[in-house]
Amino acid sequence: AKAGCAAVSPSSTFFRRTIAPAGPPLTDRVEDPTGLAGTEVDLEGYVEAPEGHISRGKP
């Protein structure tokens, strides 16, 4: 059961690592799955917040 969970850890890091280079070198310095996830959530939240506001203002 532990092997399954561990397999997901490296897989997620690898997949995110491919997108990491596309962004700033901050992810490279962190090199942590938690830091990457936090950045991704923040970026998505920031983009979703303005998008929702614009959609509401533009009926």
Phi and psi in degrees as a GROMACS rama.xvg file:
@    title "Ramachandran Plot"
@    xaxis  label "Phi"
@    yaxis  label "Psi"
@TYPE xy
-68.6299  -35.5514  LYS-2
-59.6466  -40.239  ALA-3
-62.0228  -46.3099  GLY-4
-64.7381  -41.9786  CYS-5
-65.4488  -36.9334  ALA-6
-63.4754  -33.4217  ALA-7
-71.9014  -33.4005  VAL-8
-59.9079  -57.1132  SER-9
-64.7868  -34.7968  PRO-10
-62.9052  -46.4957  SER-11
-64.2863  -42.2313  SER-12
-63.2697  -40.9078  THR-13
-64.4912  -46.5424  PHE-14
-62.3639  -44.7457  PHE-15
-70.0356  -33.0823  ARG-16
-60.7047  -36.254  ARG-17
-62.9885  -35.6458  THR-18
-86.0927  -22.0621  ILE-19
-56.9572  -49.5972  ALA-20
-56.3002  -28.4983  PRO-21
-65.3435  -30.5964  ALA-22
-94.3685  -161.503  GLY-23
-68.9936  165.11  PRO-24
-74.5924  6.98867  PRO-25
-65.2182  -42.3938  LEU-26
-60.9506  -38.0815  THR-27
-61.895  -37.378  ASP-28
-72.4798  -40.6472  ARG-29
-67.9725  -50.4472  VAL-30
49.8915  32.2195  GLU-31
-123.306  138.533  ASP-32
-64.2676  -32.5626  PRO-33
-70.6464  -43.9203  THR-34
-63.6299  -41.9634  GLY-35
-62.7783  -45.3255  LEU-36
-62.1837  -42.4774  ALA-37
-62.0055  -42.8414  GLY-38
-64.9634  -40.7959  THR-39
-64.3204  -41.2614  GLU-40
-67.1125  -40.9464  VAL-41
-62.8411  -45.8173  ASP-42
-61.6642  -44.3025  LEU-43
-64.6512  -42.7381  GLU-44
-62.6427  -43.5223  GLY-45
-62.7399  -41.4713  TYR-46
-71.2083  -36.6015  VAL-47
-71.7229  -35.6249  GLU-48
-60.2995  -54.9856  ALA-49
-65.1258  -36.2009  PRO-50
-61.8872  -45.3585  GLU-51
-62.2286  -43.6796  GLY-52
-60.6669  -44.8039  HIS-53
-63.432  -42.3681  ILE-54
-61.7323  -38.5839  SER-55
-70.2348  -41.3062  ARG-56
-69.5082  -31.1028  GLY-57
-100.81  89.2698  LYS-58
